[in-house]
Amino acid sequence: MKRIFLLAIAALCATVAVSAQNVEEAINTYNNGAMSLQMGDNASALLYFQQALATAEACGDAGKDVVTNCKNAIPGVALAVAKDLIQKKDYDNAITKLNEAAAIAKEYGNADVEADANDLVPQVLLQKANDLVRSKDYANAVTAYNEAIAADPDNGRAYLFLGSALAATGKIAEAEAAYAKAGELGEKDATKQLANLYLKVANTYYKQQKYSEAIAAADKSASYISTNANTYLIAANSATKLGDNAAAINYYEKYIAAPRAKNVNAYTFTIAVLYQQAGNKEKAIEYYQKVASDPQYGTQAQEQLKALQQ
């Protein structure tokens, strides 16, 4: 019996010695992590802290303090690793690391890091999408914007940028829907973007000599912003090409009344001519009188006024 007791004591002493050795190893590994952190090597620091945690947890109560220190450090370092990837524009891996950081922070009870990591995900997706737009990779930008929206459905800015990317790919109806949603979420630029979207469509149709379609698109643009002179000029010129003088007069009148309209006297003279051709003597006189003193159109206007007033 005495021999068995001595063997048991020897085994206990060996266990204690191994446990102490493991705790020391965990402490040394933790310190290596702290040193890596000071040197700005977040990735190495994270690995050291995770290794120290595993070693300390295996030590039971003896490694309790090291476990606590590791769990306090790991969430923040995991987030720092993700931020390093963001700086390198390695967006896909950054998002993976952000999700990992959020999960670790939740497990270890660090609500601040969890919230920060989750908040960064849609921002990184948005940044990724914006970079794709800068490189004119609009199709992949659309995908990234949709991912950002999935992560943050109330992000009006993401919808606004999505609209631009969709417009660049020629998906006009989808772009309109994205801009409209951005407007619902409080983005003030959404209305302007909708007006510009259909102005560009109108201009494209005009160049393609699709004048009826150009007028419809111009009307759509004006339904969002009614003060854009170019919208009415495209519609007026399209109506002229179609021989619809009444519509042309209507749009030219809106054009010259709009802010930043150019060559106003030229189009005023055109309106006078169109009214004269339509047999509306009173309106023709009204518009000729507006340019009667113009250096370029005055002489012709005065001649027509004399003819009309006889």
CORTALIN-V652591 format. One record per helix or strand of 2 or more residues. SS is the DSSP state (alpha for helix, beta for strand). FROM is the first residue (numbers start at 0). TO is the last residue. If there is no record, write none. Layout:
ss = [SS:SS]
from = [FROM:FROM]
to = [TO:TO]
//
This chain:
ss = [alpha:alpha:alpha:alpha:alpha:alpha:alpha:alpha:alpha:alpha:alpha:alpha:alpha:alpha:alpha]
from = [1:41:59:90:110:137:155:171:188:210:228:244:263:280:297]
to = [37:56:86:106:133:150:167:183:206:223:240:256:276:289:308]
//
